[in-house]
Amino acid sequence: MHQLLQSLCDDGVATPLSEHELVGFTKDEGSPVTALFLAGNPEKKLETADVAVVVRELSKAWPERLRVGVPSPKAERAAMDLADVHTLPSLVFYSSGEKVETLRKIQDWSMYAETMARLLSPAAAPKAGGAAA
């Protein structure tokens, strides 16, 4: 796994996933929202570093409400097929085991915040100290 993605996992921001862990991770009921970070090769997909920053900020803003998985390089093609995603990097959001939103490439912070608020509830708000919407 690329160092950029490994650091997300090492810091507890994301969970590394093998191919056989993908479906179980997206159906996990332990978190209100799960997401797959389909990164591609950060050296070829330059926006991956920007999306990685967003993943860190989402984790800070919605601790214990968002769980992010990073497929291993070997599992990424299976994850792309599972999510029906053809653009990298992408964040694919799941709620109750169902794919509900895909944000491709880097977006304005408001897109990520609006997605989280919509998936959690109209009253959802980031934890103080996290990124603001």
N, C-alpha and C positions, 0 to 999 in steps of 0.2 A: 504494500500500500504506500502511496506517495506520502512523504513526510508531512505535508500540509493536512492531509486527511487523517493520518495517524495521530497528529497532535490533537485533533478534535476528539478522537477516541481516548487518547491518553489523559486528556483533561476532563473526561467525564461528560463532555458535551454531546457525544454521539456514541453509538454502539456499532462496532464492526460486525458485518454480517457475511456469512457464507451463503452459497446458493440455497442450501437446504433450510436456512433460517429465515429466508425472505417472507414467505407466506405467513408463518407464525408471528413474525414481527409485525406485519401490517394488520393482523387480526387481534393483536394484543389489546385486551380490555383494561390493562393496568394504567393506561394514560388516556385522557380524553382525546388527544390527537397524537397520531404518529406520522412521521414523514420519512421518506427516503430521499437522501441527498445523492442524486446521480451526478457525479462530478466529472467523469471522463478524466483524461490525463491533464493535470493542472499546467503542465509545461506546454501543451498544445491548445488547451481551452483556457484562455487567459481570464475569463470571467469567473472561473472556478474559485479563485482566491477571494473575489468580492462576495460571492455567494457564501463562502466559508465564514466570512465576517458576519454576514446576516444570520447564519446558523448560530453562531456564538451569541449574537444579540437576542435572537428569539429565545434561546435557552435561558438567558438572564431575565428576559421580560416575562416569560411564562414558565418558571421552574415547576417541575412536577406536574405540569399540564401538557407538556410537549415532549415527546420522545423521538429522537432522530436516529436513523440507521444509515450507515455508510457501507454499501456493498463492497466486498473485496473486488479487485480488478477482474478476477475470474467469475464473480457473480454478477458483475454489472450488466452484461448482456441479458441475462435471465431477468434481472430487475427491470430493465428497459422493456422487455417483452411483457412482463407482468403488469407494468404500469401503462403500457402502450405509449411510450415516450420515445421520440426520435431525436430530440434536441438536448444537447448537454452544454452546460450544466442545467439541471432542473431540480426543483424541490417538489416532490409529489406527496400531497397530504391525504391521510386516511382518517376516517372517523368510524368507529364501530365496524372496522374491517372493510369498509367501502372506500374506494378512491373517490375523493370529493373535489380535489383541486390540484392543478399542476401549474406552477409558476416557472416559466422557462427563462434561462439566462438571468441577468441581474435586473431587478425591478426597483422602483422607488420603495422606500421603507413602508410607505402607507399601504402598498399592496399586500405586504406580508402581515402588517398589523391588522388590516381589514379582514384578511383571510382567517387569522387566528381568532379575532373577535367573533366573526360569523360562525366559525366551527365550535367555539366554546359556548357562547351565548351572547345575546345582545348586551348584557351587563358586564361581560368579561373585560378586564383591564389589566395592563401589565403591572407586575409587582413593582413597588417603589424601588428606585435604584436601577431598574432595567431600562431598556430603550423605550422612549415614549412614542406613542402613535402619532 
